[in-house]
Amino acid sequence: MRTTTSRGRGSARRAFRRSHPVRPAAAEPRPPARKRPTNRAAKSEARRAAIVQGALDEFSARGFAATRIDDVAARAGVAKGTIYLYFDDKEALFREIVTTMLVPLVATLEAPPPDVPVRAVITRFMELFVREIYATQRCNVIRLVMTEGARFPELAEFHYRNVVARAIAAMRALLTRAHERGELKDDRLIRFPQLIAAPAMMAIVWSGLFERFAPLDVEAMMRAHIDTLFEGCAP
């Protein structure tokens, strides 16, 4: 029997490898990258909202003049410098509060449902006032304008142009259409649409000064006001 030498065995192995190349093993698929638990934009928006809320809390507690940016930062749980990434100063914070908390409610008055009697529209608006303004911190925004507006006329002007003037224009347009449909017996409310909101303003003043001495049933007062306004008018 012929014995195979080590040199012969090595040559045979090399020949086998050339004829049967070894393919590299397929790489195992990598698990998909995990998404970050918080989105950067959402995180920024949450921080902005916290700053706005902190500003409203401080303005309500101290007044606009006495509030410092440091106080707002402490209330919001952020660094003072962080506030300046979003707002230039206290005035900008106030404008943001008005824009986010009151302007959207005015927009609902600017687009009343069509063919609904004016009394029903104003009743719904009064209910919205009680629920979304009087019973919430939005009440503090209006009270802030009342108490600080004379000292800071630029704040009063911003509130007037973006809330009051728009609300009056929307109310006047609504009342004019109602008068044309015969729902109002004269044009007094068209000339003075401020009469519609007068008890709402009085309720805010009352709640700040006299509520602890003589609680006011604001909802009942609003119903009585509407009955008085539309007494003798077409339903």
C-alpha positions in Angstrom: 0.0 0.0 0.0 1.3 3.5 -0.9 1.6 5.9 1.9 0.5 9.5 1.3 3.1 12.0 2.4 2.3 15.2 4.3 3.4 17.2 1.2 0.9 15.2 -0.9 -1.9 15.7 1.6 -1.2 19.5 1.6 -1.4 19.7 -2.2 -4.7 17.8 -2.1 -6.2 20.1 0.4 -5.2 23.2 -1.6 -6.7 21.7 -4.7 -10.0 21.0 -2.9 -10.2 24.5 -1.6 -9.7 26.0 -5.0 -12.5 23.9 -6.4 -14.8 24.4 -3.4 -14.4 28.0 -2.2 -15.8 28.8 1.2 -18.5 31.5 1.2 -18.5 33.9 4.1 -21.3 33.5 6.5 -24.3 35.9 6.1 -24.2 38.8 8.6 -27.0 38.6 11.2 -29.6 41.3 10.7 -29.3 44.2 13.2 -32.2 45.0 15.3 -34.0 48.3 14.3 -32.7 51.4 16.0 -34.8 52.4 19.0 -36.7 55.7 18.6 -36.0 58.3 21.2 -38.7 58.3 23.9 -39.3 62.1 23.5 -39.5 64.1 20.3 -37.4 67.3 20.4 -40.2 69.5 19.0 -42.7 68.1 21.5 -40.2 68.7 24.3 -39.6 72.3 23.2 -43.4 72.9 23.0 -43.9 71.5 26.5 -41.2 73.8 27.8 -42.8 76.8 26.1 -46.2 75.9 27.5 -44.6 75.7 31.0 -43.1 79.1 30.6 -46.4 80.7 29.5 -48.2 79.0 32.4 -45.5 80.2 34.9 -45.8 83.7 33.6 -49.6 83.7 34.0 -49.2 82.4 37.6 -46.7 85.0 38.5 -48.6 87.9 36.8 -51.7 86.8 38.7 -50.0 86.5 42.0 -47.7 89.6 41.9 -49.0 91.8 39.1 -47.2 92.5 35.8 -45.0 95.3 37.2 -43.6 93.3 40.1 -43.0 90.0 38.3 -39.4 89.3 37.3 -38.2 86.9 34.6 -36.4 85.1 37.4 -39.7 84.5 39.1 -41.2 83.1 35.9 -38.2 80.8 35.4 -38.5 79.4 38.9 -42.2 78.9 38.5 -41.7 77.1 35.2 -38.8 75.0 36.4 -36.4 76.3 33.8 -33.2 78.4 33.7 -33.7 82.1 33.2 -31.7 82.0 30.0 -34.2 79.4 28.6 -37.0 81.9 28.7 -35.1 84.2 26.4 -34.8 81.4 23.8 -38.6 81.8 23.4 -39.5 85.3 24.5 -37.8 88.7 24.4 -39.3 90.1 27.6 -42.3 90.2 29.9 -44.4 92.0 27.2 -43.9 89.2 24.8 -45.0 86.7 27.5 -48.2 88.7 28.0 -48.9 88.8 24.3 -48.4 85.0 24.1 -50.8 84.5 27.0 -53.5 86.6 25.3 -52.9 84.9 21.9 -53.1 81.3 23.2 -55.8 81.7 25.9 -58.3 84.3 24.6 -58.0 84.7 20.9 -59.2 81.2 20.1 -62.4 81.9 22.0 -63.0 85.1 20.1 -62.7 83.1 16.9 -65.7 81.0 17.9 -67.8 84.2 18.0 -66.6 85.3 14.6 -68.0 82.1 13.0 -71.5 81.5 14.5 -73.6 78.7 13.2 -75.8 79.9 10.3 -79.5 80.4 10.6 -79.5 80.1 14.4 -81.5 82.8 16.2 -79.4 85.5 17.8 -80.7 84.8 21.3 -79.5 81.2 21.0 -76.1 82.2 19.7 -75.6 84.7 22.6 -76.8 82.2 25.1 -74.2 79.8 24.0 -71.6 82.5 24.1 -72.5 83.3 27.7 -72.3 79.6 28.6 -68.9 79.5 27.0 -67.8 82.5 29.0 -68.8 81.0 32.3 -67.3 77.6 31.5 -64.1 78.6 29.6 -63.2 82.0 31.1 -64.9 82.7 34.4 -64.3 79.2 35.8 -60.6 79.0 34.5 -57.4 81.0 34.7 -58.4 82.9 31.6 -60.3 85.0 34.1 -57.0 86.2 35.5 -55.8 87.4 32.1 -58.8 89.7 31.8 -58.4 90.8 35.4 -54.7 91.5 34.7 -55.6 93.8 31.9 -58.1 95.6 34.1 -55.6 96.2 36.9 -52.5 96.8 34.9 -53.8 98.3 31.6 -53.6 101.9 32.7 -49.9 101.5 33.7 -49.0 99.5 30.7 -51.0 100.9 27.8 -49.2 98.8 25.2 -50.6 95.7 26.9 -54.1 97.2 27.0 -53.8 98.1 23.3 -52.7 94.6 22.3 -55.6 93.1 24.3 -58.0 95.5 22.7 -56.9 94.9 19.1 -56.7 91.2 19.4 -59.7 90.4 21.7 -62.0 93.3 22.4 -62.2 94.9 18.9 -62.6 91.6 17.2 -65.3 90.5 19.7 -67.2 93.8 19.2 -67.0 93.6 15.4 -68.2 90.0 15.4 -71.1 90.8 17.8 -72.1 93.8 15.8 -72.2 91.8 12.6 -74.3 89.1 14.4 -76.7 91.6 15.7 -77.0 93.4 12.4 -78.1 90.2 10.7 -80.6 89.5 13.5 -82.1 93.0 13.1 -82.4 92.4 9.3 -84.3 89.1 10.1 -86.6 90.9 12.4 -85.3 89.3 15.6 -84.5 92.7 17.2 -87.0 95.5 17.7 -84.5 98.3 17.3 -80.8 99.0 16.7 -79.7 99.8 20.2 -77.6 96.6 20.7 -76.1 97.1 17.2 -74.9 100.6 18.3 -73.7 99.4 21.7 -72.7 95.7 21.5 -70.7 96.3 24.6 -74.0 95.8 26.5 -73.9 92.1 25.7 -70.7 91.5 27.5 -71.2 94.1 30.3 -72.3 91.5 33.0 -69.4 89.3 32.1 -66.9 92.1 32.9 -68.9 92.9 36.1 -68.7 89.2 37.1 -64.9 89.2 36.8 -64.6 92.4 38.9 -67.1 91.0 41.5 -65.2 87.7 41.8 -61.9 89.5 42.5 -63.3 92.0 45.1 -66.5 90.8 46.7 -67.0 87.0 46.1 -65.8 86.1 49.6 -68.5 88.4 51.1 -71.4 87.8 48.7 -71.0 84.9 46.2 -72.6 85.6 42.9 -74.6 83.1 40.8 -73.0 84.1 37.5 -75.0 81.6 35.4 -78.3 82.8 36.8 -77.2 86.4 36.3 -76.4 85.7 32.6 -79.8 84.1 32.0 -81.5 87.2 33.6 -79.4 89.5 31.4 -80.4 87.7 28.2 -84.0 87.7 29.2 -83.7 91.5 29.8 -81.9 92.1 26.5 -84.4 90.2 24.4 -87.6 91.0 26.2 -90.3 91.7 23.5 -88.0 90.6 20.7 -88.9 87.9 18.2 -87.9 84.4 19.3 
